[in-house]
């Protein structure tokens, strides 16, 4: 391109000095440098029976040469090549920005083997290796802490701005930066399977997917281009036939004039700026989101996010911090609190649910020996049952106890006592009789009130809470967070029904949960949003949007991101179409030259690219303001 540009400039100077032969030779050299790529693409398009920008450019160059406009022919193809190069560089740069995340993880690791510490390439680590992460170093792979304590900066994976304290048993992610402590971590994922590697792969897949607007624009362009070619043919033939049948010289007279105007129309009508208007903006937005810890699964999800008018929250671990604690342990039928807690802990010993962990932790704090029950069976949406000390024991909700006919006046009295304190009751039974009731409660997530208000400021009209918890407990969270409406005591199927109802009433609905529980509701919503998805395979694979950390403030950012992106796309389409219409009119009136047409087309492409990147800059500032 540089050589072609120099040849055109030198040829223009020689032509001005009167050396036309040398000028034509330099123009031909410039065309030789720049025509091969568009010509190959045009041939492929013709073979597919598609008229695209490359076909139009080859026609325009050929027509200009036939008309003797060598300078314009060379300028046209050179400007087009510059435009194509700039567009490809822009998108490649945006994609490379997310790809650079892979360099956040080191290429070597310190591994404890045979009593010594050795340095090995990260690619040679195996599952179970113990890796030493010294202060200030980056974690090389996904792992679990086995010893040591430190604070890690997880921003490359989760977008969290503050370091997170890590102790034995906590997960750490490749690319995280260690603080002042030294850690021994056990490898849980190979380098190619790390969370950050999977994020990069998924964002690349998302960037390759077409947004609905992009598909619509490309469909329009496929029909628009043949129509423009037909119009150009009419402009080249009809006016001279009507005006003067005597001027039959193609290179002069009315035939030459109108053929030139037709070529200008072909060039100026090329839809390249229109076609590029959407993908560059979407790719940039997805990249910005991923670097902020928000993984959006493609342009379609981004556009649906922009249309959200109602947000439905799960409660535990979403609007609350998920750290459930036991508040009460009450026995019935002469059962002691120790008996109730012991049986409940045996039932929940293998559970990863926050409620199960809270019960087990309380039992251990009380000094009880927690032995997992046998023949354990989970009952989704109800509870669980297992054999504990040779007796069949059950744990679950009030609805579950009612279905098993285990409720008595004494049980209801205990339930009322717990609910009066704002806690959620969990019922325990053994050998076909009620044993006791345990009260649990968690606190509203810090900042949940400001997040709900930020959603309203972003244009969300209705915010609701959907929970399987009790009405009293849900009302406590509603008052603390400021949501508009609460639906409590819900089974998973009930949440699906309510999401469908909200869609009928409010339009596009987003459901926010943990990505594992409430999967049917997340799938039913227009946009399923998983909280704290880093390291969670199911959430990463199934959610439309994954908030990599438990930072709820990323949700309003994601909504604003979608809306800002769609607004930028609309402006880009308006710019592309507006400039095209203006220059089409100029071309028809004979006021535009061939090189001006290409310059206008290139200018429109650069404008929409610059506007897309400007939007990305605005979104980056949104990330900064959200963190602050």
Secondary structure, 3 states (H helix, E strand, C coil): CHHHHHHHHHHHHHHHCCCHHHHHHHHHHHHHHHHHHHHHHHHHHHHCCCCCHHHHHHHHHHHHHHCCCHHHHHHHHHHHHHHHHHHHHHHHHHHHHHHHHHHHCCCEEEEEECCEEEEEEHHHCCCCCEEEECCCCECCCCEEEEEECEEEECHHHHCCCCCEEECCCCEECCCCEECCCCEEEEECCCHHHCHHHHHHHHHHHHHHCCCHHHHHHHHHHHHHHHHHHHHHHHHHHHHHHHHCCCCCCCCCHHHHHHHHHHHHHHHHCCCHHHHHHHHHHHHHHHHHHHHCCEEECCHHHHHHHHCCCEEEECHHHHHECCCCEEEEEEECCCCCHHHHHHHHHHHHCCCCCHHHHHHHHHHHHCCCCCCCCEEEEEECCCEEEEEECCEEEEEECHHHHHHCCCCCHHHHHHHHHHHHCCCEEEEEEECCEEEEEEEEECCECCCHHHHHHHHHHCCCCEEEEECCCCHHHHHHHHHHHCCCEEECCCCHHHHHHHHHHHHHHHCCEEEEECCCCCHHHHHHCCEEEEECCCCCHHHHHHCCEEECCCCCCHHHHHHHHHHHHHHHHHHHHHHHHHHHHHHHHHHHCCCCCHHHHHHHHHHHHHHHHHHHHHHHHHHHHHHHHHHC
